[in-house]
Amino acid sequence: MKKIIGLLLIFIATTNFAVGQKAKASPRESVTGKINTATISIDYGSPSVKGREIWGALVPFDKIWRAGANEATTFETDKDLIIEEKKLPAGKYSLFIIPNEKKCIVIFNKKANQWGAYNYDQDLDQVRVEVSSKKQPKSTEKLLFLVKNNIVALFWDNWEIALQIK
């Protein structure tokens, strides 16, 4: 009888623990790809739209944004790159964006590991580039980064923010 009660208690505890575990609302995602001979890796929190207004609301215009959720997005390259005609040395960076309806400023900051944009220090910016945001006909529910051909692009909601890379 004691064995049965013990097993029952273990079963109840295990079930409660399993039921109590939830998937993160903005799970960490990563993407790695090659552009020419450079390997590029991006690590980011991937929030979902969930019916919310994103651009200009959840992500305000003209304010620094961590390009994802939770920890700042990191961008790492093993070779020097030319991004929108500006040189980015090989290394690991935090990736920030200042979105606007017409143009976005994409920032590669030397402080790679930081939480959000709360301690963002402009003096540590390695490169800033300005690119146009493009409206997409199809909405992307979960924030997504792609490394393909000569482009690194962020897709979320009905926007694409793409960087030309050499």
BELLIN-V909602 format. One record per pair of residues at least 12 apart in sequence whose C-alpha atoms are under 10 Angstrom apart, sorted by the first residue. I is the first residue (numbers start at 0). J is the second residue. If there is no record, write none. Layout:
i = {I/I}
j = {J/J}
//
This chain:
i = {23/23/23/24/24/24/24/24/25/25/25/25/25/25/25/25/25/25/26/26/26/26/26/26/26/26/27/27/27/27/27/27/27/27/27/27/28/28/28/28/28/28/28/28/28/28/28/29/29/29/29/29/29/29/29/29/29/29/30/30/30/30/30/30/30/31/31/31/31/31/31/31/32/32/32/32/32/32/33/33/33/33/33/34/34/34/34/34/34/34/34/34/34/34/35/35/35/35/35/35/36/36/36/36/36/37/37/37/37/37/37/37/37/38/38/38/38/38/38/39/39/39/39/39/39/39/39/39/39/39/40/40/40/40/40/40/40/40/41/41/41/41/41/41/41/41/41/41/41/41/41/42/42/42/42/42/42/42/42/42/42/43/43/43/43/43/43/43/43/43/43/43/43/43/43/43/44/44/44/44/44/44/44/44/44/44/44/44/45/45/45/45/45/45/45/45/45/45/45/46/46/46/46/46/46/46/46/47/47/47/47/47/47/47/47/48/48/48/48/48/48/48/48/49/49/49/50/50/51/52/53/53/53/53/54/54/54/54/54/54/54/55/55/55/58/58/58/58/59/59/59/60/60/60/60/60/60/61/61/61/61/61/61/61/61/62/62/62/62/62/62/63/63/63/63/63/63/63/63/63/63/63/64/64/64/64/64/64/64/64/64/64/64/65/65/65/65/65/65/65/65/65/65/65/65/66/66/66/66/66/66/66/66/66/66/66/66/66/67/67/67/67/67/67/67/67/67/68/68/68/69/69/69/69/70/70/70/70/70/70/71/71/71/71/71/71/71/71/71/71/71/71/71/72/72/72/72/72/72/72/72/72/72/72/73/73/73/73/73/73/73/73/73/73/73/74/74/74/74/74/74/74/74/74/75/75/75/75/75/75/75/75/75/76/76/76/76/76/77/77/77/78/79/80/80/81/81/81/82/82/82/82/82/82/82/82/82/82/83/83/83/83/83/83/83/83/83/84/84/84/84/85/85/85/85/85/86/86/86/86/87/87/87/87/87/88/88/90/90/91/91/91/91/91/91/92/92/92/92/92/92/92/92/92/92/92/93/93/93/93/93/93/93/93/93/93/93/93/93/93/94/94/94/94/94/94/94/94/95/95/95/95/95/95/95/96/96/96/96/96/97/98/98/98/98/98/99/99/100/100/100/100/101/101/101/101/102/102/102/102/102/102/103/103/103/103/103/103/103/104/104/104/104/104/104/104/105/105/105/105/105/105/105/105/106/106/106/106/106/106/106/107/107/107/107/107/107/107/108/108/108/108/108/108/108/108/109/109/109/109/109/109/110/110/110/128/129/130/130/130/130/131/131/131/131/132/132/132/132/132/133/133/133/133/133/133/134/134/134/134/134/134/134/135/135/135/135/135/135/136/136/136/137/137/137/137/138/138/138/138/138/138/139/139/139/139/139/139/140/140/140/140/141/141/141/142/142/142/143/143/143/144/144/144/145/146/146/146/147/148/148/148/149/149/149/149/149/150/150/150/150/151/151}
j = {44/45/46/44/45/46/47/68/43/44/45/46/47/67/68/69/141/142/43/44/45/46/47/68/69/141/42/43/44/45/46/67/68/69/70/72/41/42/43/44/45/46/67/72/142/143/144/41/42/43/44/45/72/73/74/143/144/145/42/43/74/143/144/145/146/74/75/76/144/145/146/147/76/145/146/147/148/151/76/146/147/148/149/76/78/80/146/147/148/149/150/151/164/165/78/80/148/149/164/165/77/78/79/80/165/75/76/77/78/79/80/89/165/75/76/77/78/89/146/74/75/76/77/78/80/89/90/91/146/151/73/74/75/76/77/91/145/146/72/73/74/75/76/91/92/93/94/144/145/146/151/67/70/71/72/73/74/75/93/94/144/65/66/67/68/69/70/71/72/73/74/93/94/142/143/144/65/66/67/68/69/70/71/72/73/141/142/143/66/67/68/69/72/140/141/142/143/144/155/67/68/69/140/141/142/143/155/68/139/140/141/142/143/155/156/138/139/140/141/142/155/156/157/140/141/156/140/156/156/156/155/156/157/158/98/99/100/155/156/157/158/98/99/100/96/97/98/99/97/98/99/96/97/98/99/100/103/96/97/98/99/100/102/103/104/96/97/98/99/104/116/95/96/97/98/104/105/106/115/116/117/119/94/95/96/97/98/105/106/115/116/117/119/93/94/95/96/97/106/113/114/115/116/117/119/93/94/95/96/97/98/105/106/115/116/142/144/153/94/95/96/115/142/143/144/153/155/114/115/142/113/114/115/116/93/112/113/114/115/116/92/93/94/95/110/111/112/113/114/115/116/117/119/92/93/94/95/107/111/112/113/114/115/116/91/92/93/94/95/107/108/110/111/112/113/90/91/92/93/94/95/107/108/111/88/89/90/91/92/93/94/107/111/88/89/90/91/92/89/90/91/90/165/164/165/163/164/165/126/127/128/149/150/151/162/163/164/165/127/128/129/130/161/162/163/164/165/128/163/164/165/126/127/128/164/165/125/126/164/165/107/125/126/127/164/125/126/109/111/107/108/109/110/111/112/106/107/108/109/110/111/112/123/124/125/126/106/107/108/109/110/111/112/113/114/115/116/119/124/125/106/107/108/109/110/111/116/124/107/108/115/116/119/124/127/116/127/128/129/160/129/129/130/131/132/160/131/132/131/132/133/134/130/131/132/133/129/130/131/132/133/160/128/129/130/131/132/160/161/127/128/129/130/131/132/160/126/127/128/129/130/160/161/162/121/124/125/126/127/128/129/121/123/124/125/126/127/128/120/121/122/123/124/125/126/127/121/122/123/124/125/126/123/124/125/162/162/160/161/162/163/159/160/161/162/153/158/159/160/161/154/157/158/159/160/161/154/155/156/157/158/159/160/154/155/156/157/158/159/156/157/158/155/156/157/158/154/155/156/157/158/159/154/155/156/157/158/159/154/155/156/157/154/155/156/154/155/156/155/156/159/159/160/161/161/161/162/164/164/163/164/165/161/162/163/164/165/162/163/164/165/163/164}
//
